[in-house]
C-alpha cells in the first residue's frame, strides 16, 4: 500500500512540473518535418507541383496555438510525441472527405496530458481541461468579443444520427460522431448524403455528399457525379473536393486546397 501511494504521489508531482521547453521544441521541429514530408508526398500523389507558400508557417503556428497553457498543469509526453511523428511519417494520404478517425495518429492526441483547469475556467486547448466526473470535457468558445474568442472548459456530449446538434447552453459543447455532420438547416446530425440526395456545403467540410459524389451547389443542391480525375476542368466547381489543378480534376486529397498546381 505504501508503494502504491508513493508511485501515485510521484506521478502526481510529475504532472505539475513545467513542460521542458527544449524537449518540446525538439518535438515541434520533428513534427513540422514530418508534416512537410507527408504533405509533399500527398500533393505529389494528387498531381500537384508542391505545397503552397506559407503552409509551413501555418503548421508551426498551429502547433504553438494547440499547446496547453503554461499554468494548466498539463505536461509533455516524449514517448507519445515520438509515436505521433512516426505515425505521421507512415500515414497514407487521405481523401478530402475522409472524416473518420485515424487510429494510427491516436498518439498525437496524447502528446500532452490533461491539465487541472476545471469546468468554466479559461482554457486554450482541451489539454488544459481536467477530466470530470460529470462527463467528457473539452475547451470551447465561451464568448465572442471585439478582440476575438474567449474559451472555457466545457462538458462535451457526442451525438448520434438524428440528434439535435445545436443548443443554447453556453457551458456544453455538442459534437456529431464521425463521420456524421451537423446540418445547419435541420440542426441535426446527418450521415453523408448519397448521390441524388439533397446536400449542403460549408467552409470547413466542403459538402455533405459521401465520397465519390459532389454537391451541385450552383443548381440542384443534390449530390451528383463529379468530373472524373484527369478530365478537363476550369475552376474546380465540378471536381470533387474542388480539386482542379493545371486544367484537370485531381484526386481530392486532404491537402487539395494547400497544394500548388
C-alpha positions as CSV (number, residue, x, y, z in Angstrom):
1,X,0.0,0.0,0.0
2,X,2.9,2.4,0.8
3,X,4.5,1.6,-2.5
4,X,1.3,2.4,-4.4
5,X,0.9,5.7,-2.6
6,X,4.5,6.7,-3.3
7,X,4.0,5.9,-7.0
8,X,0.8,7.9,-7.2
9,X,2.4,10.9,-5.5
10,X,5.4,10.7,-7.8
11,X,3.1,10.6,-10.8
12,X,1.0,13.5,-9.5
13,X,4.1,15.6,-8.9
14,X,5.4,14.9,-12.4
15,X,2.1,16.2,-13.9
16,X,2.6,19.5,-12.1
17,X,6.2,20.0,-13.4
18,X,6.6,22.6,-16.2
19,X,6.9,21.4,-19.7
20,X,10.6,21.1,-20.7
21,X,11.0,23.7,-23.5
22,X,14.0,22.0,-25.1
23,X,12.2,18.6,-25.4
24,X,9.1,20.3,-26.7
25,X,11.0,22.4,-29.2
26,X,12.6,19.2,-30.5
27,X,9.2,17.7,-30.9
28,X,7.8,20.7,-32.8
29,X,10.8,20.6,-35.2
30,X,10.3,16.9,-35.9
31,X,6.6,17.3,-36.2
32,X,6.9,20.1,-38.8
33,X,9.4,18.0,-40.8
34,X,7.0,15.0,-40.7
35,X,4.1,17.2,-41.7
36,X,6.2,18.7,-44.6
37,X,7.2,15.2,-45.8
38,X,3.7,13.9,-45.7
39,X,2.1,17.0,-47.4
40,X,4.7,16.9,-50.2
41,X,4.0,13.2,-50.7
42,X,0.3,13.7,-50.8
43,X,0.4,16.7,-53.1
44,X,2.6,14.7,-55.5
45,X,0.2,11.8,-55.3
46,X,-2.6,14.2,-56.3
47,X,-0.6,15.5,-59.2
48,X,0.4,18.9,-57.8
49,X,3.7,20.7,-58.1
50,X,4.2,21.1,-54.3
51,X,2.9,22.9,-51.2
52,X,1.6,26.5,-51.3
53,X,3.7,29.2,-49.8
54,X,3.1,30.0,-46.2
55,X,1.9,26.5,-45.3
56,X,4.8,25.7,-43.0
57,X,4.5,28.9,-41.1
58,X,0.8,28.0,-40.6
59,X,1.8,24.5,-39.3
60,X,4.3,25.9,-36.8
61,X,1.8,28.5,-35.7
62,X,-0.9,25.8,-35.3
63,X,1.3,23.7,-33.2
64,X,2.1,26.6,-30.9
65,X,-1.6,27.5,-30.7
66,X,-2.5,23.9,-29.9
67,X,-0.2,23.6,-26.9
68,X,-1.6,23.8,-23.4
69,X,-1.4,26.9,-21.3
70,X,1.9,27.1,-19.3
71,X,0.0,27.1,-16.0
72,X,-2.6,24.5,-17.0
73,X,-1.0,21.6,-15.2
74,X,-0.6,19.6,-18.4
75,X,2.8,18.0,-19.2
76,X,4.6,16.8,-22.3
77,X,4.9,13.1,-23.0
78,X,8.0,12.4,-25.2
79,X,7.1,8.8,-25.9
80,X,3.7,9.8,-27.3
81,X,5.4,12.6,-29.3
82,X,7.8,10.1,-30.9
83,X,4.9,7.7,-31.7
84,X,2.9,10.7,-33.2
85,X,5.8,11.7,-35.5
86,X,6.3,8.1,-36.6
87,X,2.6,7.7,-37.4
88,X,2.6,10.9,-39.4
89,X,5.6,9.7,-41.5
90,X,3.9,6.3,-42.2
91,X,0.3,7.6,-42.6
92,X,-1.3,7.2,-46.0
93,X,-2.8,10.2,-47.9
94,X,-6.4,10.7,-47.1
95,X,-9.4,11.6,-49.2
96,X,-10.7,15.1,-48.7
97,X,-13.9,13.8,-47.3
98,X,-12.4,11.0,-45.2
99,X,-13.5,12.3,-41.8
100,X,-13.0,9.1,-39.9
101,X,-10.6,8.9,-37.1
102,X,-7.1,7.7,-38.0
103,X,-6.2,5.3,-35.3
104,X,-2.5,5.4,-36.4
105,X,-2.4,9.1,-35.3
106,X,-4.1,8.5,-31.9
107,X,-0.7,9.1,-30.2
108,X,-0.8,12.7,-31.4
109,X,-3.7,13.3,-29.0
110,X,-1.6,12.0,-26.1
111,X,1.4,14.3,-26.5
112,X,0.2,16.4,-23.6
113,X,-1.6,15.1,-20.5
114,X,-4.8,16.7,-19.3
115,X,-4.3,19.8,-17.1
116,X,-6.1,20.8,-13.9
117,X,-8.4,23.6,-15.3
118,X,-12.0,22.9,-14.1
119,X,-15.3,23.4,-15.8
120,X,-15.9,27.1,-16.8
121,X,-12.3,28.1,-16.2
122,X,-10.4,29.7,-19.1
123,X,-8.5,27.5,-21.5
124,X,-6.6,27.5,-24.7
125,X,-6.8,23.8,-25.7
126,X,-8.7,20.7,-24.5
127,X,-5.5,19.6,-22.8
128,X,-5.9,22.4,-20.3
129,X,-9.1,21.0,-19.1
130,X,-9.1,18.2,-16.4
131,X,-11.3,15.2,-16.8
132,X,-14.6,15.5,-14.9
133,X,-16.9,13.0,-13.1
134,X,-19.8,14.9,-14.9
135,X,-18.6,13.6,-18.3
136,X,-16.1,14.2,-21.1
137,X,-14.6,17.7,-21.2
138,X,-13.2,20.0,-23.9
139,X,-12.2,23.6,-24.5
140,X,-14.9,25.6,-26.3
141,X,-15.8,29.1,-27.2
142,X,-17.4,30.9,-24.2
143,X,-17.8,34.4,-25.6
144,X,-17.2,36.4,-28.7
145,X,-15.6,39.8,-28.2
146,X,-14.4,42.6,-30.4
147,X,-10.9,41.3,-29.8
148,X,-11.7,37.6,-30.7
149,X,-12.9,34.5,-28.9
150,X,-12.7,33.7,-25.2
151,X,-12.6,30.0,-24.3
152,X,-13.5,27.9,-21.3
153,X,-13.6,24.3,-20.2
154,X,-16.9,22.7,-21.0
155,X,-18.6,19.4,-21.0
156,X,-18.7,17.6,-24.3
157,X,-21.6,15.5,-25.5
158,X,-21.1,13.2,-28.5
159,X,-24.2,12.7,-30.7
160,X,-25.6,10.1,-33.0
161,X,-27.5,10.4,-36.3
162,X,-30.7,12.4,-35.9
163,X,-29.7,14.1,-32.6
164,X,-30.0,17.8,-32.3
165,X,-26.6,19.3,-32.7
166,X,-27.3,23.0,-31.7
167,X,-28.1,24.1,-28.2
168,X,-28.4,27.3,-26.1
169,X,-26.2,26.0,-23.2
170,X,-23.0,28.1,-23.2
171,X,-21.3,25.5,-21.0
172,X,-21.9,22.5,-23.1
173,X,-20.3,21.5,-26.4
174,X,-22.1,19.2,-28.9
175,X,-20.2,17.1,-31.4
176,X,-21.6,14.7,-34.0
177,X,-19.8,11.4,-34.0
178,X,-17.7,10.9,-37.1
179,X,-18.5,10.7,-40.0
180,X,-21.8,12.5,-39.1
181,X,-22.1,16.2,-39.9
182,X,-24.1,18.9,-38.1
183,X,-26.7,20.1,-40.7
184,X,-27.1,23.8,-40.1
185,X,-30.5,23.7,-41.8
186,X,-32.1,20.9,-39.7
187,X,-29.7,21.4,-36.8
188,X,-29.4,17.6,-36.5
189,X,-26.5,15.2,-37.1
190,X,-26.8,13.7,-40.6
191,X,-24.9,11.0,-42.5
192,X,-23.1,11.9,-45.7
193,X,-25.6,12.1,-48.5
194,X,-25.7,9.6,-51.3
195,X,-25.9,10.5,-55.0
196,X,-29.2,12.1,-55.9
197,X,-29.9,13.2,-52.3
198,X,-30.1,16.8,-51.1
199,X,-26.8,18.2,-49.9
200,X,-25.4,21.4,-48.4
201,X,-22.0,23.0,-48.4
202,X,-19.8,24.6,-45.8
203,X,-16.4,26.2,-45.3
204,X,-14.9,23.5,-43.1
205,X,-16.2,20.3,-44.6
206,X,-16.8,21.2,-48.3
207,X,-20.1,19.4,-48.8
208,X,-22.2,16.7,-47.2
209,X,-22.0,14.2,-50.0
210,X,-20.4,10.8,-49.5
211,X,-17.0,10.1,-51.1
212,X,-17.3,9.8,-54.9
213,X,-20.0,12.5,-55.2
214,X,-20.1,16.3,-55.4
215,X,-22.8,18.7,-54.2
216,X,-24.2,20.6,-57.2
217,X,-24.0,23.9,-55.4
218,X,-24.8,26.1,-58.4
219,X,-28.0,24.3,-59.5
220,X,-29.9,21.3,-57.9
221,X,-28.2,21.3,-54.5
222,X,-28.1,17.5,-54.8
223,X,-25.2,15.0,-54.8
224,X,-24.1,14.4,-58.4
225,X,-21.3,12.6,-60.2
226,X,-18.2,14.8,-60.3
227,X,-15.9,15.3,-63.3
228,X,-13.5,12.3,-63.3
229,X,-10.0,12.7,-62.0
230,X,-7.8,13.6,-65.0
231,X,-10.6,15.1,-67.1
232,X,-10.7,18.8,-68.0
233,X,-12.0,21.4,-65.6
234,X,-12.0,25.2,-65.5
235,X,-12.3,26.3,-61.8
236,X,-12.9,23.1,-59.9
237,X,-16.6,23.8,-59.3
238,X,-17.5,20.3,-60.6
239,X,-14.5,18.4,-59.3
240,X,-14.9,16.5,-56.1
241,X,-13.3,18.4,-53.3
242,X,-13.0,21.4,-55.7
243,X,-9.6,19.8,-56.6
244,X,-8.9,21.4,-60.1
245,X,-5.2,21.9,-60.9
246,X,-3.5,22.7,-64.2
247,X,-6.8,22.4,-66.1
248,X,-7.7,18.9,-64.9
249,X,-9.6,17.4,-61.9
250,X,-7.2,16.0,-59.4
251,X,-7.6,13.4,-56.6
252,X,-9.5,15.1,-53.8
253,X,-6.7,15.0,-51.3
254,X,-6.9,16.4,-47.8
255,X,-4.3,18.9,-49.0
256,X,-6.1,19.9,-52.2
257,X,-6.5,23.5,-51.1
258,X,-2.9,23.7,-49.9
259,X,-1.1,22.3,-53.0
260,X,0.4,24.4,-55.8
261,X,-0.8,23.2,-59.1
